[in-house]
Amino acid sequence: MAKQEKTVTKDMLLGLQVVDSDGKAVGKVKDVAFVIGKMELSLCVEGKKGDTRNVSWTEVQSVGDFVILKPPQKSAA
């Protein structure tokens, strides 16, 4: 049986809590943005202090009741 693809709309993302791979709150999704010159999507996430950061879609592990981010990539030593 083929795995069914899950689609996520902008309306589903807006307002969702974003948590890191340790379960710590990062902020809430305020908007979705496209990276100019690339076929890439990012989430505009507002932190508790009102700061805004862009989170690349490639950093997202899953979306459901929350947006869960992937663990950070370990740098090659």
SULKA-V219155 format. One record per residue. N is the residue number from 1. RES is the residue in three letters. SS is DSSP state (2 for helix, 1 for strand, 0 for the rest). Layout:
# SULKA-V219155
{{N	RES	SS} {N	RES	SS}}
This chain:
# SULKA-V219155
{{1	MET	0} {2	ALA	0} {3	LYS	0} {4	GLN	0} {5	GLU	0} {6	LYS	0} {7	THR	0} {8	VAL	0} {9	THR	0} {10	LYS	2} {11	ASP	2} {12	MET	2} {13	LEU	2} {14	LEU	0} {15	GLY	0} {16	LEU	0} {17	GLN	1} {18	VAL	1} {19	VAL	1} {20	ASP	0} {21	SER	0} {22	ASP	0} {23	GLY	0} {24	LYS	0} {25	ALA	1} {26	VAL	1} {27	GLY	1} {28	LYS	1} {29	VAL	1} {30	LYS	1} {31	ASP	1} {32	VAL	1} {33	ALA	1} {34	PHE	1} {35	VAL	1} {36	ILE	0} {37	GLY	0} {38	LYS	0} {39	MET	0} {40	GLU	1} {41	LEU	1} {42	SER	1} {43	LEU	1} {44	CYS	1} {45	VAL	1} {46	GLU	1} {47	GLY	0} {48	LYS	0} {49	LYS	0} {50	GLY	0} {51	ASP	0} {52	THR	1} {53	ARG	1} {54	ASN	1} {55	VAL	1} {56	SER	1} {57	TRP	2} {58	THR	2} {59	GLU	2} {60	VAL	1} {61	GLN	1} {62	SER	1} {63	VAL	1} {64	GLY	0} {65	ASP	0} {66	PHE	1} {67	VAL	1} {68	ILE	1} {69	LEU	1} {70	LYS	0} {71	PRO	0} {72	PRO	0} {73	GLN	0} {74	LYS	0} {75	SER	0} {76	ALA	0} {77	ALA	0}}
